[in-house]
Amino acid sequence: MTSTGNVRPGGRTARVREAVREATLAELADKGYEGLTVEGVALRSGVHKTTVYRRWGSVEGLAADALDLAGGEPWPIPDTGTIEGDLRELARLVLTGFADPEAGPVSTAFISASGRNPVVARALHAFFAARHEQSAVLVTRAVERGELPEGTDAADVVRTAVAPLYYRLFVSGEPVDTAVADRAAASALAAARAGVFRPATAPAPPGPGRRSSPPTSPAAEAS
């Protein structure tokens, strides 16, 4: 969820926005959402406090804009050659992000804030939607290679591959490691191969021992 460190092209407005975003992320990393203030961001960014208030209005506006910028940035989508490898690397990428000493606290701050502030919650929802859209190529490639059934919902596969990590990190507080990430990815893959993420009206993909129609009862056979 953090910056790549590249300044976006554009005029002074773009540079000011980037400076404020970088300062917002740094303040979140240092102090969390509870310690985020317009004054602190203004001081760290070198942008006058009046300008920050006028353009962003509040800490909610600062956080939402930082997420908006992050959602438009490219993500290092895995390309291992197989859907199994791609989902495993995707889950590990999420795990690595939260373990990072700089990016992890920022991501945690955004998620914590979204539970209390609807403005940040909407921005975080849009951020994840953008990430799911970028990650859809994993499933698209897999369908083209014949690894997954046609019509598989890409976003649902991605959500299922990473959801157990978020549950442990932010709900149960259980430990999270590479084994957990790999198991989550494997579960998502098994469900996708079984056709779980296809439309309900679509015929189920063939499988060993699958019947094309329900068995008849002994009474029906005898009649």
Backbone as a ProteinNet text record, in pm:
[ID]
protein_1_A
[PRIMARY]
MTSTGNVRPGGRTARVREAVREATLAELADKGYEGLTVEGVALRSGVHKTTVYRRWGSVEGLAADALDLAGGEPWPIPDTGTIEGDLRELARLVLTGFADPEAGPVSTAFISASGRNPVVARALHAFFAARHEQSAVLVTRAVERGELPEGTDAADVVRTAVAPLYYRLFVSGEPVDTAVADRAAASALAAARAGVFRPATAPAPPGPGRRSSPPTSPAAEAS
[TERTIARY]
82.1	0	85.9	215.2	302.6	356	425	474.9	592.6	609.8	726.4	844.7	822.3	929.7	947.2	868	879.7	786.1	835.7	753.3	674.3	546	461.8	489.5	485.4	506	392.4	418.7	316	373.8	288.8	331.8	341.1	334	349.3	241.3	119.5	10.3	41.6	95.8	130.5	242.3	338.6	449.8	403.6	313.1	259.4	180.8	99.7	20.3	109.7	216	307.4	380.8	422.6	492.4	401.8	276.5	181.2	152.7	140.1	116.6	233.6	355.9	473.4	479	446.1	446	337	220.7	111.9	154.3	217.3	263	368.6	459	564.2	505.5	408.8	344.2	266.6	200.8	129	225.1	339.4	438	493.9	513.8	573.6	473.6	350.3	256.5	123.9	99.8	-29.2	-137.3	-257.6	-365.5	-404.2	-395.5	-434.1	-343.7	-219.2	-126.1	-115.1	-192.6	-188.1	-258.8	-189.7	-249.3	-215.4	-301	-274.9	-147	-127.4	-8.1	119	115.2	232.4	265.3	163.7	184.9	238	182.1	227.9	375	411.8	549.7	644.5	609	696.4	707.2	598.9	598.3	655.3	658.1	701.6	593.4	471.5	357.7	285.1	248	186.9	58.5	38.3	-78.2	-208.7	-216.3	-338.6	-369.2	-265.2	-282.7	-331.8	-274.7	-315.6	-461.6	-500.4	-640.4	-733.3	-691.7	-778.1	-799.3	-694.6	-704.1	-751.4	-713.2	-744.8	-846.3	-857.7	-962.8	-940.5	-889.7	-879.2	-784.1	-759.1	-674.2	-742.7	-875.9	-947.6	-921.5	-922.7	-894.3	-751.9	-658.4	-519	-503.2	-562	-551.4	-619.8	-737.3	-811.4	-735.2	-673	-599.4	-473.3	-408.1	-290.7	-328.7	-443.5	-491.3	-529.3	-587.9	-626.1	-503.2	-396.8	-273.3	-212.9	-213.6	-154.9	-230.4	-362.7	-442.9	-414.5	-366	-335.9	-196.7	-117.5	20.3	27.4	121.7	135.1	179	140	174	257.3	357.2	440.8	367.1	282.2	201.1	291	282.4	365.8	335.6	436.5	420.6	517.5	479.8	567.9	549.6	442.5	414.1	303	261.6	150.4	63.2	-64.8	-154.5	-117.6	-68.7	-26.3	85.8	187.2	298.3	257.2	168.6	126.6	49.6	-43.9	-122	-34.2	59.1	149.7	234.3	287	368.6	285.1	159.8	71.5	46.6	16.2	-7.5	119.1	232.8	358.6	389.7	348.6	370.2	293.8	170	91	158.8	202.3	270	395.7	475.3	597.9	567	458.9	422.2	391.6	318.2	284.7	404	500	619.1	723	708.1	804.9	799.4	914.2	913	858.2	857.9	802.9	661.9	642.7	511.8	409.3	453	359.4	279.7	344.9	269.7	172.8	210.8	122	-3.5	15.3	-99.5	-189.4	-129.4	-206.7	-285.5	-224	-292	-414.3	-399.9	-513.5	-628.6	-599.4	-704	-770.2	-689.7	-745.3	-836.4	-792.8	-873.1	-1003.2	-1001.4	-1121.5	-1234.6	-1201	-1304.4	-1375.9	-1318.8	-1378.1	-1422.5	-1374.8	-1403.7	-1456.2	-1578.1	-1635.2	-1561.3	-1499.2	-1424.5	-1305.1	-1231	-1116.4	-1163.4	-1275.2	-1328	-1359.6	-1422	-1452.9	-1325.5	-1226.6	-1100.2	-1028.4	-1032.9	-967.8	-1039.1	-1171.8	-1248.3	-1206.2	-1193.6	-1151.6	-1009.1	-922.6	-784.1	-780.1	-854.2	-853.4	-918.3	-1020.3	-1082.4	-981.3	-897.5	-794	-690.9	-653.3	-557.2	-615.1	-742.3	-804.8	-810.6	-837.2	-842	-704.8	-599.1	-464.4	-428.8	-472.2	-437.8	-518.7	-623.6	-709.8	-633.3	-521.9	-443.6	-394.6	-376	-334.9	-435.5	-561.9	-667.7	-690.4	-683.5	-700.7	-599.4	-474.7	-369.7	-396.8	-441.3	-465.9	-578.5	-683.8	-794.6	-745.6	-665.1	-611.7	-522	-450.9	-364.4	-441	-568.5	-648.7	-633.1	-578	-558.4	-683.3	-769.2	-891.4	-1009.3	-1131.2	-1248.3	-1280.6	-1339.3	-1387.7	-1489	-1489.1	-1585.1	-1547.4	-1426.9	-1382.8	-1372	-1430.1	-1427.9	-1289.4	-1215.2	-1076.4	-1065.8	-1151.1	-1143	-1169.4	-1263.6	-1293.9	-1176.9	-1107.8	-990.2	-883.6	-859.8	-758.7	-798	-924.6	-970.6	-948.8	-983.3	-973.1	-828.2	-738.6	-597.1	-534.1	-586.7	-523.9	-608.9	-737.9	-826.7	-781.2	-732.2	-687.7	-574.5	-492.2	-383.6	-441.1	-536.8	-597.7	-675	-740	-814.6	-720.7	-609	-514.6	-451.6	-420.6	-353.8	-445.6	-573.2	-659	-782	-805.6	-920.7	-877.6	-814.9	-783.4	-651.2	-559.8	-429	-338.4	-374.2	-290.6	-164.2	-59.7	63.9	43.8	119.2	113.9	255.9	273.8	405.1	388.2	501	497.6	409.4	410.9	328.3	179.9	139.9	0.2	-34.6	55.6	32.6	20	108.5	104.4	-23.7	-67.3	-190.3	-312.4	-314.2	-425.3	-430.4	-314.3	-308.4	-354.3	-312.4	-350.6	-501.4	-560.3	-705.1	-781.4	-735.7	-800.2	-789	-673.5	-653.3	-744.5	-754.2	-839.9	-985.6	-1030.4	-1168.5	-1190.2	-1092.2	-1104.7	-1109.2	-1024.2	-1023.8	-1154.8	-1217.8	-1345.4	-1463.3	-1439.3	-1546.5	-1625.8	-1574	-1646.3	-1667.9	-1575.5	-1583.2	-1643.8	-1720.4	-1791.5	-1935.3	-2006.4	-2147	-2229.1	-2327.9	-2408.3	-2480.3	-2510.9	-2585.3	-2495.5	-2364.6	-2273.3	-2262.9	-2250.3	-2233.5	-2101.4	-2101	-1979.6	-1876.3	-1749.6	-1646.1	-1643.1	-1606.2	-1604.2	-1499.7	-1525.4	-1429.4	-1443.8	-1348.9	-1354.8	-1477	-1550.2	-1664.9	-1786.5	-1783.8	-1898.1	-2011.7	-2133.1	-2249.4	-2309.3	-2358.8	-2423.7	-2566.7	-2625.6	-2761.6	-2773.7	-2869.2	-2882.3	-2924.9	-2879.7	-2918.7	-3067.2	-3123.3	-3265.6	-3281.3	-3397.3	-3423.8	-3454.6	-3437.1	-3471.7	-3615.2	-3707.2	-3848	-3868.9	-3799.6	-3814.6	-3759	-3646.6	-3587.4	-3678.6	-3752.5	-3837.6	-3966.7	-4006.5	-4135.6	-4129.7
-120.2	0	125.8	110.9	226.4	266.7	379	437.2	360.2	365.7	307.4	401.6	524.7	621.6	707.6	683.6	762.2	882.2	1000	1119.9	1118.8	1137.6	1137.2	1259.2	1239.6	1353.5	1453.3	1576.2	1679	1805.7	1902.6	2031.8	2036.5	2158.3	2178.2	2105.4	2102.4	2035.5	1888.8	1821.6	1680.7	1662.2	1752.5	1740.9	1763	1858.5	1882.9	1761.7	1706.7	1589.7	1472.6	1452.2	1342.8	1366.2	1490.4	1521.9	1498.4	1537.5	1518.1	1370.2	1296.8	1152.2	1085.1	1118.1	1057.9	1092.2	1214.4	1255.5	1182.5	1162.8	1089.9	947.1	880.6	743.8	736.7	832.2	833.5	856.1	945.6	970.2	847.3	779.4	657.8	549.7	537.7	437.5	467.5	595.2	634.2	634.9	681	709.5	635.5	564.9	500.9	602.2	551.3	642.3	733.8	682.6	763.3	885.4	873.9	985.9	1073.1	1041.4	1119.7	1253.5	1363.7	1497.5	1576.4	1670.7	1758.6	1837.6	1882	1960.8	1879.2	1753.3	1668	1642.8	1621.2	1599.5	1726.2	1840	1966.6	1990.9	1966.8	1988.7	1894.5	1768.4	1670.3	1691.6	1734.6	1751.1	1883.4	1982.3	2115	2194.6	2143.1	2212.5	2287.3	2410.9	2493.2	2428.1	2439	2377.5	2424.7	2552.4	2604.7	2534.2	2506	2435.6	2293.9	2227.2	2090.7	2087.2	2179.1	2184.1	2213.8	2305.7	2344.9	2230.5	2154.6	2050.7	1917	1882.9	1750.6	1755.2	1867.4	1887.8	1827.1	1703.7	1634.1	1515.9	1446.1	1327.4	1218.5	1215.5	1117.8	1143.2	1270.3	1305.9	1272.2	1291.1	1256.5	1106.3	1027.7	882.4	831.7	885.5	841.6	875.1	992	1029.9	945.6	912.4	825.1	688	636.2	509	519.4	632	652.5	650.4	717.3	717.2	577.3	506.9	373	275.4	289	198.8	210.2	325.8	345.3	302.9	257.8	217.4	69.2	30.1	-111.8	-196.1	-321.2	-416.8	-526.9	-580.1	-685.8	-818.3	-834.4	-954.8	-1073.7	-1182.8	-1299.9	-1359.1	-1417.2	-1485.8	-1603.8	-1710.3	-1826.1	-1929.1	-1912.4	-2009.2	-2106.1	-2108.9	-2194.6	-2117.9	-2152.4	-2087	-2127.1	-2248	-2290.7	-2202.3	-2180.5	-2094.6	-1950.4	-1901.8	-1762.4	-1732.9	-1820.6	-1797.8	-1808.7	-1900.8	-1913.7	-1788	-1736.8	-1615.5	-1494	-1489.9	-1378.8	-1376	-1492	-1498.8	-1461.8	-1506.8	-1473.1	-1323.8	-1263.2	-1120.2	-1040.4	-1080.3	-1014.8	-1032.8	-1153.6	-1182.5	-1097.2	-1087.6	-1007.4	-860.7	-811.9	-671.4	-635.8	-721	-691.6	-712.1	-795.8	-817.2	-707.2	-628	-522.1	-415.7	-372.8	-276.9	-139.2	-104.2	25.5	11.1	-81.5	-96.2	-158.6	-252.7	-322.1	-232.1	-144.2	-55.1	36.7	79.6	166.7	90.5	-29.3	-110.4	-139.9	-173.7	-201.3	-78.7	38.6	162.2	188.9	165.9	186.7	92.8	-33.2	-130.3	-98.7	-61.1	-22.6	98.8	197.7	319.5	291.9	198.1	170.5	115.2	53.3	0.9	107.9	229.7	336.6	457.6	465.8	584.7	545.4	586	545.7	601.6	719.6	777.3	688.4	649.3	561.2	423.4	376.7	245.7	241.9	348.7	352.9	356.4	431.4	439.3	305.6	235.7	105.2	3.9	11.7	-76.3	-54.7	70	100.1	51.9	65.5	19.3	-130.7	-207.9	-352.7	-391.9	-320	-348.8	-331.7	-226.5	-205.1	-317.6	-361.1	-470.4	-601	-627.1	-747.6	-741.7	-624.1	-609.2	-635.6	-584	-609	-757.5	-820.8	-961	-1056.9	-1007.5	-1094.2	-1165.8	-1109	-1170.2	-1309.2	-1333.8	-1467.1	-1572.4	-1541.4	-1635.8	-1640.1	-1524.7	-1520	-1609.2	-1597.8	-1681.9	-1829.5	-1859.3	-1999	-2059.6	-1981	-2029.5	-2054.3	-1963.1	-1979	-2101.4	-2134	-2252.4	-2381.3	-2369.5	-2486.9	-2537.8	-2454.2	-2494.9	-2474.3	-2383.5	-2354.6	-2352.3	-2379.1	-2379.8	-2240.4	-2238.4	-2113.1	-2049.2	-1917	-1845.1	-1832.4	-1877.4	-1865.5	-1718.4	-1682.7	-1544.1	-1513.5	-1428.7	-1401.2	-1336.3	-1237.9	-1166.9	-1260	-1353.9	-1447.5	-1540.9	-1581.8	-1667.2	-1592.4	-1466.6	-1385.1	-1363.3	-1327.2	-1304.7	-1429.1	-1543.9	-1666.8	-1703.5	-1667.9	-1698.6	-1615.1	-1495	-1406.6	-1385.1	-1417.3	-1390.1	-1455.2	-1580	-1638.2	-1560.4	-1493.5	-1414.2	-1293.7	-1224.6	-1108.4	-1150.3	-1266.2	-1313.5	-1333.4	-1398.7	-1422.4	-1292.1	-1203.6	-1078.8	-985.7	-976.4	-870.4	-918.8	-1049.7	-1100	-1193.9	-1304.7	-1405.5	-1380.5	-1306.5	-1283.4	-1405.1	-1506.4	-1626.1	-1597.8	-1678.4	-1655.3	-1674.6	-1600.7	-1609.8	-1630.7	-1734.8	-1760	-1812.1	-1851.8	-1898.1	-2021.4	-2109.8	-2230.2	-2194.8	-2096.8	-2051.6	-1991.6	-1909.9	-1848.8	-1954.6	-2053.3	-2159.1	-2241.8	-2267.1	-2344.5	-2266.9	-2136.9	-2054.4	-2055.3	-2044.6	-2046.8	-2181.7	-2290.1	-2423.9	-2445.4	-2392.4	-2404.7	-2330.3	-2209.8	-2132.3	-2204.8	-2264.5	-2336	-2458.1	-2534.1	-2652.5	-2614.5	-2507.9	-2462.5	-2415.2	-2342.9	-2292.7	-2408	-2506.2	-2621.8	-2699	-2698.5	-2769.5	-2691.2	-2569.5	-2489.3	-2408.7	-2396.7	-2323.2	-2177.5	-2118.3	-1975.4	-1947.2	-2041.4	-2020.6	-1979.5	-1919.6	-1884.2	-2006.4	-1984.9	-2096.2	-2170	-2099.8	-2162.2	-2239.5	-2226.5	-2294.7	-2441.4	-2529.8	-2672.2	-2696	-2786.6	-2815.7	-2880.4	-2851.6	-2915.3	-3065.2	-3146.8	-3291.1	-3330.5	-3435.5	-3484.6	-3634.1	-3697.4	-3842.5	-3886.3	-3980	-4034.1	-3945.1	-3830.4	-3739.1	-3796.1	-3797.5	-3845.6	-3732.1	-3763.3	-3662.9	-3638.5	-3732.4	-3714.8	-3790.5	-3751.4	-3819.2	-3963.5	-4050	-4191.6	-4210.5	-4312.3	-4341.9	-4428.4	-4423	-4503.1	-4646.7	-4743.1	-4883.4	-4897.2	-4820.1	-4829.4	-4785.6	-4680.6	-4630.2	-4732.5	-4797.7	-4896.3	-5016.6	-5049.1	-5168.6	-5142.3	-5013.1	-4984.4	-4994.8
0	0	0	2.3	11.5	-123.4	-124.6	-247.7	-303.7	-436.5	-500	-492.7	-448.2	-436.1	-559.6	-662.6	-784.4	-779.8	-817.1	-820.6	-949.5	-939.2	-1057.6	-1144	-1277.4	-1365.5	-1351.7	-1384.8	-1375.8	-1319.4	-1299.1	-1249.5	-1099	-1047.5	-904.3	-824.5	-877.4	-806.5	-783.3	-886.8	-873.2	-772.3	-772.1	-678.3	-534.7	-515.7	-381.9	-334.4	-421.4	-382.9	-345.2	-422.1	-392.1	-260.8	-236.4	-111.3	8.4	-4.3	105.3	124.3	15.2	27.2	97.3	57	120.1	269.1	301.1	441.6	519.5	457.8	523	554.1	457.8	479.1	588.7	588.5	690.6	830.3	840.7	969.5	1016.5	923.9	960.3	1008.7	941.4	981.3	1119.5	1149.1	1277.8	1393.2	1364	1472.3	1464	1353.2	1335.2	1300.7	1272.8	1234.4	1349.6	1471.7	1588	1602.9	1558.3	1571.6	1447.7	1344.8	1221.1	1240.8	1206.4	1215	1089.7	1057.8	944.6	969.3	1093.2	1126.4	1106.5	1148.2	1131.8	986.3	903.8	761.1	694.8	732.5	675.4	708.8	832.4	874.4	802	792	728.6	577.9	515.9	369.4	323.7	413.2	373	302.7	305.2	245	356.2	327.5	431.3	483.8	615.1	679.1	616.5	581.9	520.5	389.5	311.8	184.3	207.1	306.9	336.2	378.9	467	509.5	392.4	305.8	195.2	96.7	67.4	-35	19.8	143.5	197.3	311.2	376.9	475.3	610.9	616.7	744.4	728.4	839.2	830.9	748	750.4	669.1	520.7	483.8	345.3	305.3	396.1	368.6	346.3	434.6	423.2	296.7	266.8	148.4	20.8	15.8	-104	-120.5	-10.7	-18	-73.6	-31.7	-83.8	-230.8	-267.9	-407.4	-497.7	-456.4	-534.9	-539.7	-427.7	-423	-512.3	-517.3	-598.3	-746.4	-790.9	-932	-972.1	-875.7	-905.8	-940.5	-1025.5	-1061.6	-943	-946.7	-841.7	-904.8	-836.6	-896.7	-903.7	-1005.6	-1019.4	-1053.4	-978.8	-1008.5	-1145.9	-1207.9	-1336.1	-1338.3	-1267.5	-1253.4	-1364.2	-1444.2	-1548.7	-1514.9	-1387.5	-1346	-1248	-1243.2	-1148	-1005.7	-986.5	-853.9	-801.3	-884.8	-844.1	-828	-916.7	-909.8	-781.2	-745.3	-623.2	-498.8	-500.3	-385.8	-369	-480.6	-473.3	-435.4	-480.7	-445.5	-295.1	-237.1	-93.1	-16	-64.1	3	-10.1	-121.1	-140.5	-35.2	-7.9	96.3	231.9	259	385.5	401.2	295.3	299	321.8	261.2	277.1	421.1	490.1	629.5	722.7	680.9	762.6	742.4	636.4	607.8	718.1	770.2	881.9	845.7	717.9	675.9	621.7	528.1	464.3	557.8	642.9	729.7	822.3	897.4	986.2	912.6	792.5	714.8	673.4	620	579.3	698	809.9	930.5	974.8	964.3	1003.6	915.5	784.8	695	728.9	752.1	781.7	915.7	1013.5	1143	1130.2	1053	1036.3	961.9	868.2	788.5	873.4	986.4	1073.9	1153.7	1155.6	1235.7	1153.6	1030	950.2	813.1	777.7	648.7	528.1	542.1	429.9	395.7	497.9	476.5	431.2	484.6	445.4	296.1	244.5	101.4	17.8	64.4	-8.3	-7.1	105.6	113.9	24.9	21	-67.5	-213	-255	-391.6	-416.8	-315.6	-328.3	-354.9	-274.9	-292.5	-425.3	-467.3	-596.7	-709.7	-699.7	-800.3	-797.7	-678	-665.4	-723.7	-697.6	-751.2	-903.4	-957.2	-1102.9	-1163.6	-1100.5	-1150.1	-1139.9	-1032.3	-1009.5	-1096	-1161.3	-1241.4	-1351.6	-1394.9	-1502.1	-1463.1	-1333.5	-1289.5	-1333.8	-1311.8	-1345.4	-1495.6	-1560.8	-1706.3	-1776.1	-1733.4	-1792.2	-1764.7	-1642.4	-1605.7	-1689.6	-1712.9	-1796.3	-1938.5	-1992	-2127.8	-2140	-2030.9	-2033.4	-2006.4	-1973.1	-1943.5	-1801.8	-1713.1	-1574.4	-1489.2	-1530.6	-1456.4	-1552.9	-1501.6	-1588.7	-1644.1	-1761.7	-1819.3	-1724	-1717.7	-1635.9	-1490.4	-1453.3	-1314.1	-1274.3	-1161.8	-1112.8	-1056	-1126.9	-1089.6	-952.4	-926.2	-798.7	-681.5	-698.1	-589.6	-562.2	-666.9	-647.3	-568.4	-607.5	-538.8	-393.6	-369.1	-231.6	-145.1	-200.3	-122.9	-93.2	-183	-163.3	-52.9	-29.3	70.3	195	189.3	302.4	432.7	432.6	560.5	627.3	546.8	603.6	678.3	615.4	679.3	804.5	799.3	915.9	1034.6	1010.9	1120.1	1169.5	1077.2	1115.2	1193.3	1152.3	1205.9	1283.1	1285.6	1359.7	1471.5	1435.2	1536.9	1607.8	1542.5	1602.3	1601.8	1524.3	1515.5	1434.8	1454.3	1379.5	1230	1152.1	1006.2	955.4	873.9	816.9	674.3	614.5	475.7	459.5	556.9	548.3	544.2	622.3	621.8	485.9	431.7	301.1	192.9	194.4	93.1	104.6	226.9	247.7	198.1	220.8	171.9	19.8	-42.8	-189.1	-243.2	-177.8	-222.1	-208.5	-102.3	-82.7	-191.8	-224.6	-330.8	-464.4	-490.6	-616.2	-625.3	-517	-517.7	-543.4	-479.7	-500.1	-643.5	-697.5	-834.9	-934.2	-914.9	-1005.6	-999.1	-881.8	-865.2	-920.8	-969.1	-1026.4	-926.7	-804.1	-699.8	-737.6	-812.4	-842.7	-979.8	-1032.6	-1157.9	-1127.1	-1223.6	-1200.2	-1160.8	-1076.9	-1026.4	-1138.3	-1248.9	-1358.2	-1452.7	-1438.9	-1530.3	-1493.8	-1594.7	-1563.5	-1492.9	-1397.8	-1321.7	-1412.3	-1390.7	-1471.6	-1443.4	-1544.7	-1524.4	-1421.6	-1351.4	-1252.9	-1237.7	-1174.9	-1160.2	-1079.5	-1137.7	-1065.6	-1065.2	-1138.4	-1137	-1221.5	-1168.6	-1243.1	-1324.3	-1442.6	-1525.5	-1481.3	-1406.7	-1356.6	-1225.5	-1139.3	-1009.8	-1028	-939.4	-950.3	-924.5	-988.1	-965.3	-842.7	-783.4	-663.4	-704.3	-613	-646	-690.9	-630.8	-668.9	-812.7	-851.8	-987.1	-1087.1	-1049.2	-1140.2	-1159.2	-1053.5	-1061.1	-1135.3	-1147.2	-1209	-1359
[MASK]
+++++++++++++++++++++++++++++++++++++++++++++++++++++++++++++++++++++++++++++++++++++++++++++++++++++++++++++++++++++++++++++++++++++++++++++++++++++++++++++++++++++++++++++++++++++++++++++++++++++++++++++++++++++++++++++++

